Amino acid sequence: MSDDDMKPTSPDELADDAALTQALNGAVFPLSCRQLVWLARENDAPAPLLSRLSALASGSFDSLASVRTALEPQVRGAERAVDTLPSSPSHR
């Protein structure tokens, strides 16, 4: 899979990708999850992104693309959770 395959397409994905890119500005890979969070904090990343980075499995990340890939299941899981929320009953 190339980096082109990993490019965001929706406006929300573009915003998330820009936030991640800014949060990890200056990263020298490989980095651990703990190091990613530290760098993101130093770069004033938004709290939701810090939470998502903190929730990543321990291990080493070789590139920004590998971080994006690791974050994907979190985003998809959140989308599914929103899709499965019960609709509010309509008032008559």
C-alpha positions as CSV (number, residue, x, y, z in Angstrom):
1,M,0.0,0.0,0.0
2,S,1.5,3.3,-1.0
3,D,1.2,6.6,0.8
4,D,-1.2,7.8,-1.9
5,D,-3.6,5.0,-0.8
6,M,-3.5,6.5,2.7
7,K,-4.4,10.0,1.7
8,P,-7.5,11.4,3.4
9,T,-10.5,12.2,1.1
10,S,-13.3,13.8,3.2
11,P,-13.1,17.2,4.8
12,D,-13.1,15.6,8.3
13,E,-10.3,13.3,7.2
14,L,-8.3,16.2,5.8
15,A,-8.7,18.1,9.1
16,D,-7.7,15.1,11.1
17,D,-4.7,14.5,8.9
18,A,-3.6,18.1,9.1
19,A,-3.9,18.0,12.9
20,L,-1.9,14.7,13.0
21,T,0.7,16.1,10.7
22,Q,1.0,19.3,12.8
23,A,1.0,17.3,16.1
24,L,3.9,15.1,14.9
25,N,5.9,17.9,13.2
26,G,9.6,17.3,13.8
27,A,9.2,13.6,14.4
28,V,12.2,11.5,13.8
29,F,10.9,7.9,13.4
30,P,10.9,5.3,14.7
31,L,8.9,6.5,17.8
32,S,7.1,4.6,20.5
33,C,3.5,5.5,21.4
34,R,4.7,7.3,24.5
35,Q,7.1,9.4,22.4
36,L,4.3,10.2,19.9
37,V,2.1,11.5,22.7
38,W,5.0,13.5,24.2
39,L,5.7,15.1,20.8
40,A,2.1,15.8,20.1
41,R,1.8,17.5,23.5
42,E,4.9,19.6,22.8
43,N,3.2,20.6,19.5
44,D,0.0,21.6,21.3
45,A,-2.1,18.9,19.7
46,P,-5.9,19.0,20.5
47,A,-7.0,16.8,23.4
48,P,-9.0,14.4,21.2
49,L,-5.9,13.6,19.2
50,L,-3.8,13.1,22.3
51,S,-6.4,10.7,23.6
52,R,-6.4,8.7,20.3
53,L,-2.6,8.6,20.3
54,S,-2.5,7.5,23.9
55,A,-4.9,4.6,23.1
56,L,-2.6,3.2,20.5
57,A,-1.0,-0.2,21.2
58,S,2.5,-0.1,22.5
59,G,5.2,-0.7,20.0
60,S,7.2,1.3,17.5
61,F,5.9,3.4,14.6
62,D,8.2,3.8,11.6
63,S,6.5,6.7,9.9
64,L,3.6,9.1,9.9
65,A,1.8,6.6,7.6
66,S,2.1,3.8,10.1
67,V,0.6,6.1,12.8
68,R,-2.3,7.0,10.4
69,T,-2.9,3.3,9.8
70,A,-2.9,2.5,13.5
71,L,-5.4,5.3,14.2
72,E,-7.8,4.1,11.4
73,P,-9.6,1.5,13.5
74,Q,-10.3,4.1,16.1
75,V,-11.9,6.4,13.6
76,R,-13.9,3.6,12.0
77,G,-15.1,2.4,15.4
78,A,-16.3,5.8,16.3
79,E,-18.1,6.2,13.0
80,R,-19.8,2.8,13.6
81,A,-20.8,3.8,17.1
82,V,-22.5,7.0,15.8
83,D,-24.3,5.0,13.0
84,T,-25.7,2.6,15.6
85,L,-27.0,5.2,18.0
86,P,-30.8,4.9,18.3
87,S,-32.8,7.7,16.6
88,S,-34.6,10.0,18.8
89,P,-38.4,9.4,18.7
90,S,-40.3,11.9,16.6
91,H,-42.8,14.0,18.5
92,R,-46.4,13.9,17.3
